[in-house]
Amino acid sequence: MRLGVLDIGSNTVHLLVVDAHRGACPIPAYSHKEELRLTEHLDADNELSAEGIDRLGAFVEEALRLAEDKGVEDFLAFATSAVRESANGDQVLQEVDERCGVDIEVLSGQDEARLTFLAVRRWYGWSSGRLLAFDIGGGSLEIAAGVDEEPDVAVSLPLGAGRLTRDWFSSDPPSADEVRKLRKHVRTEIARTVGDIVRYGVPTRAVATSKTFKQLARIAGAAPSSEGLYVSRSLSRQDMADWAVKLTTMDSAARGELQGVSPGRAAQLAAGALVGHAAMDLFEVDRLEVCPWALREGVILRRLDLLPSRGDLPSR
């Protein structure tokens, strides 16, 4: 079947069309995305602005047209922290539904962590043993660990790179005092979760997903995306520590000139590095492997699991 998935994230809104059936690897057929950065459209009352709602509605309309053009037979739409935590989230969903006629599922933070973990487990397989997975989004940090497809524990923290940049940095580059205060805040928040996660056991493999980790790995020397999905990519704790310092002393323009860093995400990469380094430090992870699959693929896999396999289909 041809499945269309619309991912309404805090940074990017992304339509992905895949060809897939249950028990098979989803094959990307078409991709269209735009950096709406919805968190930047939140006002002082934490409400998504009229402009933000209008831009989101326009993209959803475009995504539905493109999905129809590409022959999509099943369409899913989901939203994460920007919509979930906005004070007028219900109004946003209602206005988009009235305009576009699409039902958007709002994922909880734990759902994000669980579905991302599912994608990581399917990518690495059962032989990877106990997995510990981190995902830094625009609005939240997800952490999950376990030995099955359903993690033993799944946690979501309000430590997204976009959110922290907006709430903690007032200059570009940030002042040393702002960096110190954010570093302390991030480590305090993550430290509260460590005991609940490590009590299940030491991970066999620690994994990172998300654009933030991919860009951090790239500037630390990992292979570019042009070399394909199946090239091994990783990030050491020492490299993360070094870049967490370097990036906070650079302005957004300088970060945007680094290999693999998109200009639209350059502003928030320093905060993302502080979160990534804190997670590796507090969980005593010396190296993270970078997984090409993340939340979006987890949503796709969950949907495919509900379909009959090809062997279950009636013969003609």
Residue, then its C-alpha position, 0 to 999 in steps of 0.5 A: m500500500r502507499l501510505g502518507v504520514l504528516d508529521i507536525g513537529s515543533n521545527t518542521v512539518h513533513l509529509l512522507v509518502v512510503d510504499a509498504h506492507r506489514g512485515a516489510c521495510p517501508i520504502p520512501a517514495y516522496s518527501h516534502k517538508e517546510e521549517l515552520r518552527l511553530t514554537e516561534h509562533l507561540d505568544a506570551d500566553n503560550e498560544l499559537s498565533a493566528e499566523g502560525i495556525d494559518r501557515l500550518g493550515a496552508f501546509v496541511e492543505e498542500a500536503l493533502r493535495l500532494a498525497e492525492d497526486k502521489g496516489v496515497e490510499d491511507f493518510l495519517a497526521f500527527a502532532t507533537s509538543a508544539v501543538r500538544e503544549s500550546a494553550n489553544g491546541d484544541q482550537v488549532l486542531q479544530e481550525v485545521d480540521e474545518r479548513c482541511g478535513v483532516d483528523i490530527e492525532v496529538l501524541s503524548g510525550q510518552d507516545e513519542a518516546r515509545l514510538t521512537f523506541l519502536a523504530v530504533r528496535r526495528w532498525y537494529g533488531w533483537s541482536s542489539g539487546r537492551l537499547l537506550a534511545f535519546d531523541i532531541g526535538g524542538g520542544s522535548l527530549e525523549i528517553a526510552a530503554g528496554v529489551d522488547e519493542e515496547p520499552d520498559v520505561a519511556v520519558s519525555l522532558p521539556l528540553g527541546a532545542g528550540r524551546l530552550t533557545r527561546d526561553w534561555f538565550s537572549s543573545d546570539p551567541p548566548s552569554a557565558d552566564e546564560v549558558r551556565k544557567l541552562r547547563k545546570h537546568v538541563r542536567t538537573e532535569i535529566a538527572r531526575t530520570v536516570g535512576d528510574i531508567v538505569r534500574y532496568g539494566v545496563p544498555t547493550r547499545a545507546v542510540a540517538t535519533s533526530k535531526t539535532f543528533k544527526q547534525l552534531a554527529r556530522i560536524a564531529g566527522a560522521a559521514p554525510s547523508s549523501e552516503g546513504l542510510y546504511v553507513s554507520r554513524s556515531l558520536s563520542r562523548q568527548d566530541m559532544a563535550d568539545w562541540a557543546v563548548k564550541l557551539t555556545t561561543m559561535d553565533s548562528a551564522a557561524r554555526g550555519e556554515l558548519q558541514g551538515v548544519s541547516p541554517g534553519r536549525a543553526a540557532q538552536l544547535a548550541a542548546g541541543a548540544l548542551v542537552g546531548h552532552a548532559a544525557m551522555d554524561l549522566f547516563e555514562v554513555d561513551r558513544l551514541e550510534v545514530c539511527p536513521w529512523a525516528l518517530r515518523e518511522g515508528v508511527i508508520l510501523r505501528r500503522l503497518d502492524l495493524l494491516p494484514s500481511r500479504g499471506d493473509l490477503p484473500s486470493r483472487 
